[in-house]
């Protein structure tokens, strides 16, 4: 009696596993051809200020290749095998499977929809009108694709092989056309800042001293003042007023700094973050704001260049241009955007010779040296860790003390109407050490670290006191009254995000604090200014510049010219502002 021929392909377990997995990966690669192109298109739709070009598209596709392989090719089969309990022995086949391509395409569409939705939550409020329309259309199309592909999956489950390739092609073509329309809506290059025509020179009504300290929160400042760490600022607080700063919709310190110097939101001034990204395979600038869909690890590879934003990215005018148009001189020290004629943050380093002002004054930044040794307690952490942190603290403290030294000389010059000092060293140190509070420690932080880090920033602020004292003493000796403002456009808090938790579990070292979530900043003002809000009402960042410019006798208006139609700047009698009436300048009368 003859035996029935066996249908087993191989008795070895290896072919049973390798062959079906290989075909499943091939299915995923076919689905990823569509998903990868959509991901690239999504980045173009979300790009803040660059048009879509064919060269840029393919350069971005190449730079996104690792993400496409990991997310769309490898993740899809893994989820399909888990979800369907794939049996390798019964799933061998000799070609591509429409069924698996369909399931993986549906998973890819879900991931893309989640990424687009996260972009909407992160940027939707501050994107320009056309970008909002394009992103909204993209989300709607991805949502429709998810529903339609889910319907095809259900039909395929009930009637096997009834869903064929043309159905998938129809979905791909329909969504591609819709996304192409969205990209075309977004395909606009914002014009550069219109030049401000020179105006008749005026004399400043008051002078302005603005000290910007990112990452300083109201609770921190009150604690420092209460502990006597900054006696010179206590005098400002005693005669002035302190308010929290309402967190902006995009709590990035550089974006909020741009709002502070322009009086405009990110929607208007066009800066959304400190860094832009450019594909290494494309020589043209291509701005990307990478959030969602595991893009953060990818942008640190060599396939992308990290490009810091500059003043050229601003789409509206800032106070240095407005003052210059009115014949007034201002000084911006420690600016990360690099305004022409100002002192950039990159020049504030130990031993650096800094030249500033129209008269070519020179200041040599001192080296704090052993002063940084007072910041940290020994014994709680390793000596190597202390040395690393001390080197960072030395650079940060040198930059802040140098900015204060330049400011102290600038306020003695009667020709300088506005002095703006940005002390980014405090933020740099806070970002390395901050987020630690005894009442709300970051994940995985012990009592020893809380003790070390909690004291370090307070001691750092105390080391700034001599600079504050010299600055305010020089201001007091000036012949004209000053409006004095200390502002932090955004606060700082401990990290509780998934990345921090995973990093702790994996033994990785990284920042433990964050600006995310919009912790409140702080505004301490003294001189001829007063709030129009009762109680402890929060002040918005965009409210500060109009009040300060009005105190000078300059009027910021919607077109950024600094001079409203029909108003007279001379004489110092009729001066007001009305963009956001949360602060007012004493002695000002409304313009009829």
Order of alpha helices (4+ residues) and beta strands (2+ residues): alpha-alpha-alpha-alpha-alpha-alpha-beta-alpha-alpha-beta-alpha-alpha-beta-beta-alpha-beta-beta-beta-beta-alpha-beta-alpha-alpha-alpha-beta-beta-alpha-beta-beta-beta-alpha-beta
